[in-house]
Amino acid sequence: EKMIEGGLRKYLDEVTLLRQPYVMDNDKKVGDVLKAEGVKVLGFKRLEVGEGIEKKQEDFAAEVAAAQAASK
C-alpha cells in the first residue's frame, strides 16, 4: 500500500504544475514560489519541444534524381 502511495505521489509531482520542482531552485516547488510571490495561476498551456514545427516532407528518389541531374 505504501509503495502504491509513494508511486502515485511521485507521478503527481511530475505531472502537476504546482508540485513540480522550480527551475531556478530545485529545492522549492512551483506552487511554493508562486504562493510566496502572491501569484495565482488561472490557466496555462503545455508545449512540447518541437511542437508546431512542420517537418519538410521530401521524396528521396526525386532528391537523388535532382542531385544526379545537377552533377552532369
N, C-alpha and C positions, 0 to 999 in steps of 0.2 A: 504494500500500500504506500509506504514512504517513497519507494522507487518511482512509482507512478506519479505521485505528487511532485517529487523533485524534477522528473522529466517534464511534466506539464508546466511547472514554474519556469524552467529553463526555456522551453518553447515560447511561452508567453513573453519572457524577457526579450527574446529575439524578434518577435513579430509585432509587438505592441509598441507604438511610438514612444509613449511616455515612460516605458520601462527599459528602453534601450540605453546603452551607455552613451554619455555625452561625448561628442567627438573631441572637444578641446581638453577634457579631463575624464578619463575612463573610470575614475573612482565615483563619479556622480552620474545620476540618471537624468535623462532629458526632462522628465517631469519635475525633478527637484530643482533644476536650474530655472525652468520656467516659473515655478512657484516662487522662488527667491526673487525673481525679477518682476513678479506681478503680471506675468503674461498668461493669457488663456488661449488655448488652441480651439479655433472654431471649425477648422477643416484643414485638410491637406491633400496633396496629390502624391501618389507614389510613381516615381520614374525609375526605369531600369536603364543601366548603361547601354548606350547604343539605340535606345528606343526612339523611334521616329526617323531613323536614318534608313533610307531605302538603299538596298544593295543593288548595284547596277547588274542587270542580267545580260550576259553576253553569250553568244553562240560560239563555242570553242572552235568548231570546224570552220566557221566563217572567219574567225580571228586568224587561224592558221593559214587559210587561203589568202587573206589580205596580206599577211606577212610575207608569204611566198611571192605574191604578185609585186610587192614593194621591193623585194630583193632582186628581181630580174631586171 
